[in-house]
């Protein structure tokens, strides 16, 4: 325990082999075998190209070796037969894509002309495989084929077309990417965004940042922050976000807008003074009814030093039921440069004391105590005395309060310290 497998392989006998060991544990070699009846279809693979296409576990080392031997026996017929399997619409998808894989693995690699033809096939699986391989073997003559696949009715093929164009370093008109950028499939929109990042920003920046579809604007903002990580670009992203928030925004889009705001802040080195309107607008949104939104909001608002919500922060600290959300909030409040009142400081210190006793990982309590100690630097002498007066109830806070005491703290403070020492033994 644990079963730390260090390598794994399947064998020609159908068994699974793996070895264990490392980090001072016992090493071993294991075999997992099937004890049931093996289906006849697996035992009898046929001959010639049929045996090639039906070869089980074709990615394994032993199967590749076996296929290489069959290829040698078939000679010139190898490529011709595999091309025939790939082109025949009577064959199942698995056989047709397997034929393309075998040409890719063992050669000769499929020609761009063959792949371009199959990229328009009726079978989605065949289209996807052909598009993927065009990204490796295609040339200038096949760019239009891939651009056409950007409008395919299958999300996986649109994504594959974006990735193929990226691999070929060929750039389509940015307008072709708009429907893909708007996709609800995060993998598809990610691929389109990565392609958009390669297109010169002057051609699409304003059109896409201010696009009527929020999803398009979000992806365009990320693309701009990645391809042009300047303060000017970040301010342009912030302005587009501010405009978008003046109208209705769904919860999902609002959450992503908050994350885009964070990226813009980091890439452009922005402060609250650089974006006062958006800072104040977001401050009015806290707290929301969505814990994830509150997490993103508190990250932004504490970084931008928003002053307005401080009372709402503390109210949330006392009313939230989820201890994880309360700790997340409290750990960020340490960074708020605010004219804290003594009551507010003591409220937060009390929570840190409480939170240090919450159940967590082995280092959790140390993190909370360190945050408490950092926040305690803001305490004045009278506030430190108040904490020491309750030192038996708040031993961690009392220790944090010690760091700022003068060399001669006075008899009252010394009596508090003696009492705490006696009580805690």
N, C-alpha and C positions, 0 to 999 in steps of 0.2 A: 504494500500500500504506500503510495498510489501505484497504479499499473503504468509506470513511466516508459512507454514504448519509445525506443530510439530509432527504429527503422521498421518498415513494414513492406511486404511484397506478397503477391500471390504466385503460386507455382503451377506448372503444367498439369499437376495432379488434381487441381481444383482446390487445394488447401490454401489457407491464409497463414503466412509465416510472419512472425515479428520477434524482435529482440528487445530486451530491457537492460537497464543498468545506468551507471553514472551517478555522480554526487554521493558517493559512498554507499549506494544501494547494491543489492545482489544483482548480478547479470544473469540473463537466461535467454534461451531460444525456445520459442513456442510455436506449435502448429495447431491450427483450428481446422478440423475436417468435417465435411458433410457426411452424416451417417445415413441419410435417407436415400431413396432411389433417384439416380440421375436420369433426367428426361432423355428420351431417345433422340430428340432434336439436337441436344447438346453433344451426344456421343457421335452422331452421324451428321457431319457438317457438309457432306457432299464432296465434290471435287472441282478443281479448277477455280474459276472466278467465284462460284458459289461458296466454296470453302473460304475464300478470301473475305468475302462480304460478311459471312456468318461467324467469322473467327471470334470466339469469346475473349473478353478482357484484352482488347487490342492495344491498350495503352501500357500493358505490362511488358517487361523486358523479354520474357520467354515468347510471348505472342509476336512481338516485333521481329524477333529472330526467326520464328516460324514463317511469318509473312514474307520476310526477305528471301527465304529459301524458295517459297512458292513463286515469288516474282522472278527469280532466276530461272526457274523451270519454264515459266510462261513466256519469257523473252519479250519480243515485240508485242505480243498479244496483251501483256499486262496493262499498258496504257490504253490501248484501244478498247479493251473490255471494261475497264473502270470508267472511261468516258461514256461508254454506252450505258452503264448502270446509272451514272449521274444524270444523263439526258433523258432517260426513259421515264415518262410520267406514269407508267404502269407500276413502277417499283414503289415500295413504301418510302416515306421520308427518311427513315433510319438508314436504309440501304444507300440511298442517293447521297446523303451527307457523309456516310461512311466512305463511299467511293472518293469523294473530294478530300477527306481527311487522309486516306491512304496515299493519294497522289502527293499531298503536301508532306507527309511523313517520309515516304520512301521514294518519291520521285517517279517519273519526272513531274515537277510541280505543275499544277493546272495553269493553262495559258490564260492571259487576260481576256482573250476572245471568248473562251469557254465560260469564264466567270461572268463576263458581261451578259452573255446570253442567259445564263441561269439566274442572274440578278433580277430578271423580269419574269421568272417562273411563277406559276400559280400557287405552288406549294410554299407557304411562309417559311418553313424550316430550311428549304433549299435556298430561297432568296437570302435569308439571313446568313447562311454559311457562305454563299457566293460573295455577298457584300463584305463580310469579314475578310475573306481571302483577297479581295480586290485591294484592300488596304495594304496588303503585303506585296502583291504582284502587279497591281494596276499601274497604268501610266497616264499620260495626258489624254490619251484617247478615251479613257474610261471615266474621266472626271464627271462628264455630263451624266453618265449612268448613275453614279453615286449621288449627284445632286438631285436626280429624279427620285431616288429612294428616300430623300428627306421628306417627301410627301406620301410615303407608303402608309397603308392603313393599319400597319402593325407597329406598335411602339418600339418593340425590340429591334425591328429593322431600321427604323428611323435613328435609333441610338447607334446601331452598328454603322450606319452610313456616316454619322458624325465622327465616330471613332476612326473609320477608314480614311476620311478626308484629313483628319488630324495627323494620322500616321503618314499619309502621303504629302503632308504640308501643302494641301490645296485648299483655297478659301472660296466658299460659295458667296453669293450676294447675301448680306445680312438679313434681308427680307425673308429668305427661305427658312431662316431659323426661328422666326417669330412664333409659329404654332408649336414648335418643339420647346422653346423656352417657356411657353405658357402651360406645358404639360403638368398634370398632377403626378406623373411618375417621376420621382426625384432623380432616378438614374438617367432617364432620358433627358430631362432638362439640364442635368449636370454635364452630360456629354455635349449638348448644344452650347452651353456656357463656355466650356473649355475651347470650343471652336471659335466662339465669338471673341474670346480674349486675343486671338491671333489676328483678327481683322482690325485695321487701323481705327482707333476710337473716334477720330474726327468724322468718320462717315456715319456712325450710328449713335453716338453718345446722346444727343438731345432727343432724337426720335424715340429711342428705346427707354431712356430714363423716365420720360414723361408719357410713356405709352398708356393707353386707357386700361390695359389689363395689368393688374397689380403684379401678377406672377412674372410677366415680362420685365417690368420695371425692377423687380427684386433681382432677377438674374443679371440684368444689365448693370445694376449697381455693383454686384459682386465681381462681374467681369471687369468693370472700370477700376475698381479698387485693386484688382490683381494685376491688370496690364499697365495701369498708370497710377501707382501708389504715391500720389503727391497730395499736398495740402489743398491745392486747387481742385483736384478731382474729388477729394473727400467733401469739400464744401459744396460742390455741385451735387453729390449724392445726398448730403444732408438736406439741401434745398428741395430736392425731389421728394424726399421722405416727408418733409414738412407739408408740402402741397398735398401729398396723398392722404395725409391724416386729417385734412379739412373735410373729407368726404367719408362715406361709410367704408370701413375696412373689416373684413372677416377676421375671426379670432386667429385662424392659421396665418393669414397674411400679416396681421399685426405682430404676431410673435416673430415672424421672419423679418419684418421691418426693424424690430428691435435688435435682432442679431446683425442685420446689415448695418445698423447705426453703430454697433460696437466695432465692426470691421472698419468702417469709415473713420471712426475716432482713432483707432490704432494705426491704420495706414497713414493717416494725415497728421497724427500727433495733435489732435484737436483738444481744446479745453472748453469749459463752459462759456467763456467769453467769446469763443469763436462761433457758438451756435446758441445764443440766448433764447431765441424764439422756440426752437425745438426742445431745448432743455426745460423751459417753463411749461410747454405743452405736455411733455411726458410726465412732468411732476404732477400735473392734474390727473393723470391716469392712475396714479398710485393711491391706494391699492386697488387692484382689480379682483374679480372673483376667481381668476385662474392662477393657481400657484406658479405655473411655469412662466406666465407673463410677469408676475411679481418678482421672480428670480432675475429675469433679464432687466426689468426696470430698475431694481435696486443696484445692479451692477453699473448701469449707465448713470443713474442719478448720483450715486456716491462719487463716481469718477468726475462728473461734471460739477460737483459741489452744489447741487440744487438745495436751496435753503427752505423752501416752502413746506415740504412734507415731514419735517422732523417730528411734529406731534403725532402724525399718522404712523410714522415708523414705530414710535414707542407704543402707540395704541395696539398696533399689530403684534408687537412683541409680547404684549400681555393677553391678547385675545386669541391668537392663533392656537389651534389645537395640536397641529403636527409639530413635534419637537424638532424635526429636521428643518422645516421651514423657519422656525424661530431661530435656530442656530445660524442658518444661512444669512438671515437678516442681521443678526447681532454681529456676526463676524465682519460684515461690510460697514456697519455703523462706526466701527473703530476708525474708519478713514474719513469720516465727515468732519470737515473743518468748520465747525459751527460754534457760535457763542452759547455753549451749553450752560443751562442753569444748574445749580447744585443738585436740585431735585432730579433733573434729567440724568445727570452723571451717576447719581446713586442708584437710580432705577436700572440703568444699563449694567452697572457693576454688580448689582444684586442678581441680574439675570446671568451674567457670566459665572457667578458663584454657583448658581443653580445648574447651569448647563455643564459645568465641569464634572458633575456627577451623573450626567446622562450616560446611558449605555452606548459604548462605541468601541472602536478598534483600540489596539494597545497604545497608540500614540495620540488618540483623540483628546484626552484630558490635558495633555501637555500643550497641544495647539491652543485650546481655549484659555489656558492659564497664561500662555505667552501673549495672546491677544489682550487679555485683561491687564497684564503688566504694561503693555504698550499704551493702552487707553488711560491707565492710571497716571501716566506722565502729565496728563491734563489737569490733575487734581491740585487744588491749592491746599494750604496747610489746614484750614478749617475742615475741608472735606475729608482730608486724610484722618483727622481726629474723629469725625463722625463714623468712618468705617472702622477704625480701631476700637471705638466704643462698642461695636457689635462683633468684635474679632472672634469670639467663641463660636458665633453662628456663621461667620464668613472668614474662615482661616485663609483661604486662597487670596481673597480680596485684601485681608490684613497684611499678608506678605507682600502683595503688590504695592500697598500703600507705604510700606517701609522705605522703598527706594528713594522717595523724594523728601524724606524728613531731614531737617537741619541737624547739625552736630549736637546742638543743645535743644531738644524738642520740648523741654519743660516737664514739670512734675506730673501734670495730668496725663500726658502721653506715656511717660514712663510707667505710671501706675496701670494704664491700659495694657501695656506690653507685659508687665509682670503678671497681671490677671490672666491674659491670654496664654502665657507660657505655663502657668499653673493648671489652667483648665485643659489644655491640650496635652499636658504631660510630656 
